[in-house]
Amino acid sequence: MERRERWVLAACTTILMSIAFGISLHNIGTGICIGVCMGVAFGLFGSGDDGDG
């Protein structure tokens, strides 16, 4: 996976997790904090085998 694709994946995952946790916890501040942590973890380091060779 290219660097740009990994960045887009991390950003999208962060936004998705922030919204999901913000709604489920009824606190947007906590949702953003957890969403950023989860987005960075899964977006940047989640895919070990990207199938490029």
N, CA, C and O atoms as a printed pandas DataFrame, in Angstrom:
     atom_number atom_name residue_name chain_id  residue_number  x_coord  y_coord  z_coord
0              1         N          MET        A               1    0.850   -1.177    0.000
1              2        CA          MET        A               1    0.000    0.000    0.000
2              3         C          MET        A               1    0.892    1.236    0.000
3              4         O          MET        A               1    1.852    1.326    0.765
4              5         N          GLU        A               2    0.563    2.171   -0.857
5              6        CA          GLU        A               2    1.351    3.385   -0.947
6              7         C          GLU        A               2    1.111    4.279    0.255
7              8         O          GLU        A               2    0.133    4.127    0.988
8              9         N          ARG        A               3    2.028    5.211    0.433
9             10        CA          ARG        A               3    1.937    6.115    1.573
10            11         C          ARG        A               3    0.641    6.942    1.533
11            12         O          ARG        A               3   -0.010    7.137    2.559
12            13         N          ARG        A               4    0.278    7.423    0.336
13            14        CA          ARG        A               4   -0.930    8.243    0.220
14            15         C          ARG        A               4   -2.178    7.420    0.553
15            16         O          ARG        A               4   -3.074    7.903    1.246
16            17         N          GLU        A               5   -2.238    6.180    0.060
17            18        CA          GLU        A               5   -3.382    5.318    0.344
18            19         C          GLU        A               5   -3.486    5.035    1.835
19            20         O          GLU        A               5   -4.583    5.008    2.391
20            21         N          ARG        A               6   -2.359    4.827    2.473
21            22        CA          ARG        A               6   -2.345    4.561    3.912
22            23         C          ARG        A               6   -2.838    5.777    4.692
23            24         O          ARG        A               6   -3.534    5.630    5.697
24            25         N          TRP        A               7   -2.481    6.975    4.233
25            26        CA          TRP        A               7   -2.910    8.214    4.877
26            27         C          TRP        A               7   -4.414    8.382    4.755
27            28         O          TRP        A               7   -5.083    8.739    5.724
28            29         N          VAL        A               8   -4.949    8.126    3.566
29            30        CA          VAL        A               8   -6.395    8.244    3.352
30            31         C          VAL        A               8   -7.143    7.232    4.211
31            32         O          VAL        A               8   -8.166    7.558    4.814
32            33         N          LEU        A               9   -6.633    5.999    4.265
33            34        CA          LEU        A               9   -7.254    4.976    5.100
34            35         C          LEU        A               9   -7.253    5.389    6.570
35            36         O          LEU        A               9   -8.255    5.216    7.263
36            37         N          ALA        A              10   -6.140    5.929    7.043
37            38        CA          ALA        A              10   -6.057    6.369    8.434
38            39         C          ALA        A              10   -7.035    7.508    8.715
39            40         O          ALA        A              10   -7.687    7.515    9.759
40            41         N          ALA        A              11   -7.145    8.462    7.804
41            42        CA          ALA        A              11   -8.055    9.594    7.996
42            43         C          ALA        A              11   -9.511    9.138    8.009
43            44         O          ALA        A              11  -10.292    9.562    8.861
44            45         N          CYS        A              12   -9.871    8.274    7.061
45            46        CA          CYS        A              12  -11.250    7.775    7.009
46            47         C          CYS        A              12  -11.603    6.946    8.238
47            48         O          CYS        A              12  -12.699    7.065    8.785
48            49         N          THR        A              13  -10.663    6.107    8.665
49            50        CA          THR        A              13  -10.893    5.290    9.857
50            51         C          THR        A              13  -11.044    6.168   11.086
51            52         O          THR        A              13  -11.891    5.907   11.940
52            53         N          THR        A              14  -10.223    7.211   11.179
53            54        CA          THR        A              14  -10.306    8.126   12.314
54            55         C          THR        A              14  -11.653    8.825   12.369
55            56         O          THR        A              14  -12.259    8.922   13.436
56            57         N          ILE        A              15  -12.125    9.310   11.239
57            58        CA          ILE        A              15  -13.424    9.989   11.198
58            59         C          ILE        A              15  -14.551    9.025   11.568
59            60         O          ILE        A              15  -15.430    9.361   12.361
60            61         N          LEU        A              16  -14.518    7.833   10.990
61            62        CA          LEU        A              16  -15.544    6.837   11.277
62            63         C          LEU        A              16  -15.565    6.451   12.754
63            64         O          LEU        A              16  -16.628    6.412   13.373
64            65         N          MET        A              17  -14.401    6.168   13.314
65            66        CA          MET        A              17  -14.326    5.782   14.726
66            67         C          MET        A              17  -14.752    6.935   15.639
67            68         O          MET        A              17  -15.418    6.703   16.648
68            69         N          SER        A              18  -14.381    8.169   15.303
69            70        CA          SER        A              18  -14.764    9.322   16.115
70            71         C          SER        A              18  -16.273    9.477   16.169
71            72         O          SER        A              18  -16.841    9.704   17.237
72            73         N          ILE        A              19  -16.920    9.355   15.025
73            74        CA          ILE        A              19  -18.381    9.470   14.981
74            75         C          ILE        A              19  -19.033    8.331   15.759
75            76         O          ILE        A              19  -19.946    8.552   16.555
76            77         N          ALA        A              20  -18.555    7.108   15.520
77            78        CA          ALA        A              20  -19.156    5.947   16.174
78            79         C          ALA        A              20  -19.013    6.017   17.690
79            80         O          ALA        A              20  -19.991    5.815   18.410
80            81         N          PHE        A              21  -17.812    6.299   18.186
81            82        CA          PHE        A              21  -17.613    6.364   19.625
82            83         C          PHE        A              21  -18.276    7.596   20.228
83            84         O          PHE        A              21  -18.772    7.533   21.352
84            85         N          GLY        A              22  -18.296    8.701   19.514
85            86        CA          GLY        A              22  -18.964    9.904   20.009
86            87         C          GLY        A              22  -20.450    9.680   20.227
87            88         O          GLY        A              22  -21.012   10.108   21.236
88            89         N          ILE        A              23  -21.083    9.006   19.274
89            90        CA          ILE        A              23  -22.517    8.725   19.392
90            91         C          ILE        A              23  -22.778    7.693   20.485
91            92         O          ILE        A              23  -23.698    7.855   21.286
92            93         N          SER        A              24  -21.973    6.636   20.520
93            94        CA          SER        A              24  -22.234    5.571   21.486
94            95         C          SER        A              24  -21.957    6.005   22.927
95            96         O          SER        A              24  -22.614    5.531   23.854
96            97         N          LEU        A              25  -21.003    6.891   23.116
97            98        CA          LEU        A              25  -20.679    7.339   24.477
98            99         C          LEU        A              25  -21.391    8.646   24.852
99           100         O          LEU        A              25  -21.261    9.113   25.984
100          101         N          HIS        A              26  -22.141    9.239   23.913
101          102        CA          HIS        A              26  -22.857   10.493   24.130
102          103         C          HIS        A              26  -21.919   11.623   24.559
103          104         O          HIS        A              26  -22.320   12.533   25.284
104          105         N          ASN        A              27  -20.678   11.554   24.106
105          106        CA          ASN        A              27  -19.704   12.588   24.434
106          107         C          ASN        A              27  -18.742   12.702   23.258
107          108         O          ASN        A              27  -17.906   11.823   23.052
108          109         N          ILE        A              28  -18.857   13.786   22.483
109          110        CA          ILE        A              28  -18.071   13.922   21.270
110          111         C          ILE        A              28  -16.579   14.077   21.575
111          112         O          ILE        A              28  -15.750   13.641   20.776
112          113         N          GLY        A              29  -16.219   14.678   22.696
113          114        CA          GLY        A              29  -14.808   14.833   23.057
114          115         C          GLY        A              29  -14.120   13.498   23.275
115          116         O          GLY        A              29  -13.027   13.262   22.759
116          117         N          THR        A              30  -14.754   12.635   24.034
117          118        CA          THR        A              30  -14.207   11.294   24.266
118          119         C          THR        A              30  -14.213   10.495   22.972
119          120         O          THR        A              30  -13.279    9.738   22.705
120          121         N          GLY        A              31  -15.249   10.656   22.175
121          122        CA          GLY        A              31  -15.329    9.958   20.896
122          123         C          GLY        A              31  -14.199   10.327   19.961
123          124         O          GLY        A              31  -13.640    9.467   19.280
124          125         N          ILE        A              32  -13.858   11.616   19.928
125          126        CA          ILE        A              32  -12.752   12.058   19.078
126          127         C          ILE        A              32  -11.432   11.494   19.568
127          128         O          ILE        A              32  -10.616   11.042   18.764
128          129         N          CYS        A              33  -11.212   11.515   20.868
129          130        CA          CYS        A              33   -9.956   10.977   21.423
130          131         C          CYS        A              33   -9.808    9.490   21.114
131          132         O          CYS        A              33   -8.755    9.056   20.648
132          133         N          ILE        A              34  -10.849    8.712   21.368
133          134        CA          ILE        A              34  -10.791    7.277   21.105
134          135         C          ILE        A              34  -10.706    7.027   19.600
135          136         O          ILE        A              34   -9.968    6.149   19.155
136          137         N          GLY        A              35  -11.457    7.795   18.824
137          138        CA          GLY        A              35  -11.439    7.636   17.374
138          139         C          GLY        A              35  -10.070    7.899   16.772
139          140         O          GLY        A              35   -9.648    7.188   15.861
140          141         N          VAL        A              36   -9.372    8.912   17.270
141          142        CA          VAL        A              36   -8.025    9.204   16.782
142          143         C          VAL        A              36   -7.080    8.055   17.114
143          144         O          VAL        A              36   -6.295    7.630   16.266
144          145         N          CYS        A              37   -7.150    7.559   18.328
145          146        CA          CYS        A              37   -6.282    6.435   18.717
146          147         C          CYS        A              37   -6.560    5.197   17.875
147          148         O          CYS        A              37   -5.626    4.556   17.393
148          149         N          MET        A              38   -7.832    4.855   17.694
149          150        CA          MET        A              38   -8.186    3.675   16.918
150          151         C          MET        A              38   -7.882    3.882   15.437
151          152         O          MET        A              38   -7.417    2.962   14.763
152          153         N          GLY        A              39   -8.140    5.078   14.931
153          154        CA          GLY        A              39   -7.865    5.361   13.527
154          155         C          GLY        A              39   -6.394    5.267   13.193
155          156         O          GLY        A              39   -6.025    4.713   12.158
156          157         N          VAL        A              40   -5.563    5.795   14.044
157          158        CA          VAL        A              40   -4.123    5.720   13.819
158          159         C          VAL        A              40   -3.648    4.276   13.917
159          160         O          VAL        A              40   -2.867    3.819   13.082
160          161         N          ALA        A              41   -4.113    3.565   14.926
161          162        CA          ALA        A              41   -3.678    2.184   15.113
162          163         C          ALA        A              41   -4.085    1.292   13.946
163          164         O          ALA        A              41   -3.250    0.561   13.412
164          165         N          PHE        A              42   -5.352    1.338   13.542
165          166        CA          PHE        A              42   -5.829    0.452   12.491
166          167         C          PHE        A              42   -5.557    0.984   11.097
167          168         O          PHE        A              42   -5.353    0.205   10.166
168          169         N          GLY        A              43   -5.549    2.291   10.942
169          170        CA          GLY        A              43   -5.305    2.874    9.627
170          171         C          GLY        A              43   -3.852    2.800    9.195
171          172         O          GLY        A              43   -3.571    2.561    8.021
172          173         N          LEU        A              44   -2.934    2.999   10.109
173          174        CA          LEU        A              44   -1.524    3.016    9.752
174          175         C          LEU        A              44   -0.853    1.668    9.892
175          176         O          LEU        A              44    0.047    1.342    9.118
176          177         N          PHE        A              45   -1.276    0.877   10.865
177          178        CA          PHE        A              45   -0.572   -0.361   11.154
178          179         C          PHE        A              45   -1.432   -1.614   11.022
179          180         O          PHE        A              45   -0.983   -2.703   11.377
180          181         N          GLY        A              46   -2.671   -1.480   10.515
181          182        CA          GLY        A              46   -3.574   -2.616   10.498
182          183         C          GLY        A              46   -3.327   -3.607    9.387
183          184         O          GLY        A              46   -3.669   -4.780    9.536
184          185         N          SER        A              47   -2.748   -3.185    8.276
185          186        CA          SER        A              47   -2.599   -4.052    7.113
186          187         C          SER        A              47   -1.151   -4.477    6.947
187          188         O          SER        A              47   -0.322   -3.704    6.469
188          189         N          GLY        A              48   -0.846   -5.712    7.345
189          190        CA          GLY        A              48    0.503   -6.196    7.205
190          191         C          GLY        A              48    0.787   -6.730    5.816
191          192         O          GLY        A              48    1.878   -6.523    5.285
192          193         N          ASP        A              49   -0.186   -7.419    5.214
193          194        CA          ASP        A              49   -0.019   -7.988    3.890
194          195         C          ASP        A              49   -0.934   -7.268    2.916
195          196         O          ASP        A              49   -2.151   -7.453    2.941
196          197         N          ASP        A              50   -0.345   -6.449    2.060
197          198        CA          ASP        A              50   -1.164   -5.677    1.133
198          199         C          ASP        A              50   -1.226   -6.306   -0.251
199          200         O          ASP        A              50   -1.888   -5.759   -1.133
200          201         N          GLY        A              51   -0.568   -7.420   -0.473
201          202        CA          GLY        A              51   -0.665   -8.144   -1.715
202          203         C          GLY        A              51    0.094   -7.540   -2.882
203          204         O          GLY        A              51   -0.262   -7.796   -4.032
204          205         N          ASP        A              52    1.122   -6.753   -2.631
205          206        CA          ASP        A              52    1.892   -6.124   -3.698
206          207         C          ASP        A              52    3.058   -6.969   -4.171
207          208         O          ASP        A              52    3.892   -6.471   -4.927
208          209         N          GLY        A              53    3.153   -8.206   -3.768
209          210        CA          GLY        A              53    4.252   -8.985   -4.279
210          211         C          GLY        A              53    4.682   -9.969   -3.332
211          212         O          GLY        A              53    5.614  -10.725   -3.607
